[in-house]
Amino acid sequence: QIRVVNEHVLVEHVLNRPKGVPLITVTNHTSCMDDPHLWSALPRFGDSPRWVPGAKELVFFRLWHSLLFGCSRIVPVVRGHGVYQKGMDFTLEKLNEGGWAHIYP
């Protein structure tokens, strides 16, 4: 079961933020399938793609997982390697361009 709390707040910030202003959103999760399930339950955000750092060893360990999650804009990061790594650099670049990053702590 998916429970979305304050969906209207998320929609407001994603759709009505000024152009070029970065956005970071955060949700809890229980599995690597939460990302596709959560976003399928929410309205489409059109030209506001979100980038999600995802644990490389959990999400990108098989070819079809890599294809599925890569197409979902999941960025591979290695847990325990800190913020100074390619996946986090890429996410920061997207934020600096006014993009949207979503974090699952």
N, C-alpha and C positions, 0 to 999 in steps of 0.2 A: 504494500500500500504506500502510495506517495502522499505526503502531507506537505503542502506548500503554505507557509505562513507569510502574510504581508506581500502577497503577489503584486498587488497594486503599487507598492513602493518600488519593487524591482522594475516593473514595467515603466513606471514614471521616470526613473533614473536612466534606464537604458534608452528609451525613445526620445526623451526631452532634454538630454544634456546638450550643452553647447558643442558645436563642431570643434574637434581638436582637443577636447577635454578628456583625459583618461579616466577610466572607471575600473575599480577593483571591487568584485563581489565575492562573498564567502558563504558557503553552506556546509553543513555537516553531511556525512555520508557513511554508508556501511559496507559498500562493495564497489568494485570497479565498474559495475553496470549502472550505478546511480546516475552517472553523467548522461548517458543516452535516455534513460527513463525520465529523469527530471526534466530535461529540456523538451522531451516529446509531450509533456503535460502542460507546458507553458505556451503562450502565444509565440508566433514566429517574430523574430526581431529584424527581419529583412537584411539591410546592409550594415548591421551592427554585429559582426562576428565576434565571439568571445574565444579567447585563447586560454587553455587550461594546462598548467604544469601537472604532469602525471608521472607516477613512479615507473621508471623504465623497466625495472625487474618484475613489476606486476602487470603492466599494461602492454608492453611491447615484446613479450617473450615468445610469441608465435607469429608467423607471417600474417595470418588472417586477422589477428588482434591488432597488429601494426597497421594494417590497411584500414580496418574499421575505425580505430581510435585516431589514426593520423588524419583521416577524412573528417573527423569530428573536431579538428583543431586542438588535439591533445598534444602537448609538447613534452618530449621525454626528458625527465630529470632523474638524477641518481640520488636517492635518499642518503643522507649522511655526508654528501660532498659539499654542503653549504650553498650559498647563493651565487658563488663565483664559478659558474659552469655554463656551457653553451645554451642549454635549454632556458635557463633563467635570463641569460643575456638576450636571447631572442624575445622572451616575454617582455623584458624591459624595453626593447626596441619598439615593440608593438604599443606599449603604454606611452612611450615618448612620442609616438605618431598619433596619439589621441585614441588608442585602441582600448579594448576591454579585456581584462584578465579575470578569470574566475578561479578561486582557490578552494580546494577541499583540504582543510587542515588535518 
